[in-house]
Amino acid sequence: MNHAVTLSIVSPVYKAEQMLDELVLRLEQVLSSMHVSFEIILVDDGSPDKSWRKIETICSQKTFVKGISLSRNFGQHHAITAGIDYANGEWIIVIDCDLQDRPEEIYNLYQKALEGYDIVFACRSDRKDGLLKRLTSAFFYKVFSYLSGIQHDSSVGNFGIYHSKVITSIKNMKESTRVFSQMARWVGFKTSYIKTQHDNRFKGKSTYSWGKLISLAIDIILTYSEKPLKIMFLTGSLISASSIIASMLIIANHLIVKTELNLLIFILTSIWFLSGSILIGLGLIGLYLSKVFEGVKNRPLYIVYQTQNL
């Protein structure tokens, strides 16, 4: 398949009105120096500020910049999905709009891809995020690696270059819980990594609150791992087995040693048994529901309100 565009840059935008001029300027400088055809796709994810108005202004001045405005805030990864759906390039680069991932690293990503790789992830060295965020991120990926059985590097995010055949495979994945970097890993293909410099946020503070980060972490774990349900099932089984053994010991002690039967303890062990049985049942039902739940969703992944230069 021949592509009219060599590189498509996709950037999800949220509360980034003050950063867009700098983002587009640096992207244009880097891409022009590479002497390849390119397009920049900015996806406004229902920003409450004037981000879309800024995108419209930029699009009116630069025809290689494309604008997509979603009807509401669908989330970063749904905005990325919208961007890659409209991308025409042979290679697609996903980069956040806050300029922590440096546009100047695109050249190195592209050169590495030309060595024969379909995916090249950027490994952020010396991350400029706060200590607490770095620690919680590292902890989460340790837990996620255990639950999913796949090793994940906390220094790797969405920033990277992806061949169009990789993007086509990702576009065929229609589940509503979207985590772009994990989906890119899941589809496989020949993958490499390069170290990139990580900068401070250009302006303002991160729009990812702790509530959003925790919600995203839960979504990732529940979407990419069944192990929590299996742990629940095993926990229920262990509790039930323990309660049965405890009940047998209490009854044996009463019959052999002739001690008075402690009804309170007996009732407690019975409650443990029932609780364990309930957990087993919930675990089994959950395993089935998780499969059904994945199959029955059919809502659109995003809704486009308006576009520019598309």
Summary of the structure (lengths in Angstrom):
residues: 310
radius of gyration: 25.4
end to end distance: 20.6
largest distance: 92.9
contacts: 956
relative contact order: 0.14
helix: 52%
strand: 18%
